[in-house]
Amino acid sequence: MDQCYPRGVDSAKVIEVIETKSARGAGTPAQPARIVTEYWSLNGKKLAEFDPIRKEAFNHDG
């Protein structure tokens, strides 16, 4: 019998959030220039941030 392996996303849905993209960094080796994506609730609460030079995404816990 073949084994079943995880293959990715099994479900997705559209939710209402605000996505912002903004430039960050000075363009130096210590502070590379990049685009940072942030996600906000409709009430203005920061939910998450993706900074491509960081290994982990920022998730706001409250």
Summary of the structure (lengths in Angstrom):
residues: 62
radius of gyration: 16.6
end to end distance: 46.1
largest distance: 55.7
contacts: 94
relative contact order: 0.20
helix: 0%
strand: 34%
